[in-house]
Amino acid sequence: MVVEGLDGAGKHTFTTELVAELGGHGATVTTFAFPRYDDDVHAELARDALYGRMGDLASSVHAMAVLFALDRRAAAHGLRAALDTHDVVLVDRYVASNAAYSAARLGQDTDGGVVGWVRALEIDRFGIPVPDHQLLLAPPPEVAAERARSREATDPGRARDAYESDDGLQARTDAAYRELAARSWLSPWTVLDDPAVAPSALVPALLRGT
């Protein structure tokens, strides 16, 4: 299962709580989080670009998308192994994030060319596993942005990058995510725009799928 959402949507917290809930029901669970900035050279280069340390690399939507895709390609073997040995594999950000951010940066709808290009690159060419379900955490973009700003203020090592600090891009990406969910892109989606929904509400459905 993939957990998607804007920066500041609460993906890390939600995933942590969901892992605890699943473990409490006896399920074996493992997690992945993308981009793997500290574990993969492609993700490291993307991070450098987002902080202005790679010249004009970040200005190329397709170049950045390729770097993020290569990070997942390098992790594909580990993902497949985890799927074989665990009841539930939870992934914080995945292929849809590449599609949503790329479409938002280019001003395209999700039926435009770049979303199809991302799918062809990551799924068809790189053979990255297709998720069986995707969950979109979807608070209003202004709420997610305020959380990201608060995180930056309290954590000196967590300055917002070029994507995170662009409120317009975040709003367009939110719209792209919602379009992907409505289209059931790659797999079925669940959209959670109610902050009162607890991770425990998802556990029965996840365990039925194991």
Phi, psi and omega in degrees: 000138181253138175249117182246165177156167179292165169299127183090005180284343180099023184298313183297314180297315181297316181296317179300316180292323180293321176300316179296319179296315181295317178299324178294340177263009176086007181278144173272127187227142169223160185230151170230153176221130178241149357289151179267071189303327184263359187236351184221133184295326180295317177294322178298318178296320178298318178298316178301319179296319181292340176256016172077022184256009182231040179061229183263017182304317184295341180287344180267112179299316184289323179296316178295319179297322178296317179299315179295323179293321179294327175300313179290325177300319179294335181265356189300319180298316178296323177297313180296320178297319180295321179297329180281340189240001181228152177291320183224132172245117180257129182239122177272103184073139184205213187298322182299330178295321178296317180294314184293313181293322180295315178298318180296319181293326181270355182070030181259152166287168183283355171264010177280182190293324189289328179294317176296324178295318178298316179298315180298322181290307189280315185275309186282313185276314184272346178068032179289135183304139178278131179292148177273341176202149179230134181247125178256114170277117193229063169292164176305142182306325181292329177291314178299320181295319179295321177297317180297320178294320179294320178297319178297320183291329184264346182234100183301336180271007185236048176297141180291141178272187185297325178287314185294328184270001180260096184297324178296317178297319180298319179295318179293324179292321175303315179297320179295317177302315182295324176294317179299318179297316180296330180272359186052048184295123182074323183192174177296151179237153167238130179255123178249101176250010176253110183296347181280347180287123183269151177305329182300336180293338182270345188300314181303317181294320179295319181289330175295333182275356181276000000 
